[in-house]
């Protein structure tokens, strides 16, 4: 097997995709974001609750997609839970660099998420890794009132 | 058939460290040397603009272009080359009909009848035509096995149906539709018919007069020709009534500042300098395919599809969609726990080129409950050994991901 492929599909990633953490729905939803990649058929429904102090108090997701999108979502929820907004935003920015910028030295705070830097070698899969994160970005930007936002590809491609 | 592989230079390379297995022929086929040489020869010897030059090269280019048109006419059994319009491909051909014919003849209350298995290119142009003209879209449903529900057709084929447009072979399910029966029944209620032959033109014999269709569209690049050249066949009687589509040079008889008169078909529908080299390449592709014989290609492709269908069905975790037979030269399949994108990426790492995605059939995918599938599609240069290699790779993928 090609090592680049094995780098991408490491056991940690396969494990998260098969047994995604924080999979399910929150009670007392504050913000829900529905995101999708229409060209893949991948979708995510991300629910986030921010605390009074602005922290990401809890977040859970449902949906379906490839191993990369599911593992990225699962690992994201583990990392973001309990983080202050600013720190969560910094993680989002850092993770975006991890999957798109070659030679980027990923900060240690991203932990296992750094394993997803392997998608750089598979440009078609970047949007899979980013699906949950784009949904989270919408949640960060959502108004404080409860509601449903949408995050998705700006244009679909067809094949 | 294996001997023909030598005609396709691109096949003889490695992909990700393995011999390339190219199973994405429903998307586009590879090109034989005969076609590549025809393009080179045209540009090295004959290149000029067509239909207007009073010089040697222009005459030769015009002859080559019109010879290609005549070859296409004979390839699909058209009554004359004047029924052959060159387009960019199937998509443009269908848009031409939807906009020029549909714009002139569809009105509120009319029904455009399609099937539930249409490629987006035979759906979206009709959505646009319906929005513009006030016509309504209806769809022939599918049976559980992925064939058209012909019993539902009686209720759907009412006098309001002005057009029936359907795919000859589904690029997603592989289903072969009963084109002749559909055209006959549509004509009985006075409906015009359009056959999307993108997946059949390079694989089996086509005779538009035997089919009884009014329009038929296909792409050169799915049958050994270059990209950017395609065909719209239109029955002469209907083309004569259809107003022009795009305006410009080549399609006019005389132009004044305020108005103009148009040429008859096919020139009326070919504004601007056409893809001359593409047409020459398509002519060469037709010669190449005729040299092998379509019945032979059809038997070969269907045998590979059957081998793949049976082989994949036996693998643990996998399932093939669509009917076993009759089936065009392709199989769409899913694994019960591996996402098609992961599976298709895995195959790519083994040198196997498949398609993963929605195959431009989003409504049907949604209806069947699949986000996407993997698809293997075959052509004359593929071999049973390659199908067996795919089966081995799919088994490995099951072990890797499961």
Interface residues (C-beta under 8 A of the other chain):
Chain A: X1 X2 X5 X9 X14 X18 X38 X39 X40 X41 X42 X43 X64 X65 X66 X67 X68 X122 X125 X128 X158 X159
Chain B: X16 X17 X27 X120 X337 X338 X339 X340 X341 X342 X345 X346 X349 X355 X357 X358 X359 X360 X362 X365 X370 X371 X372 X400 X401
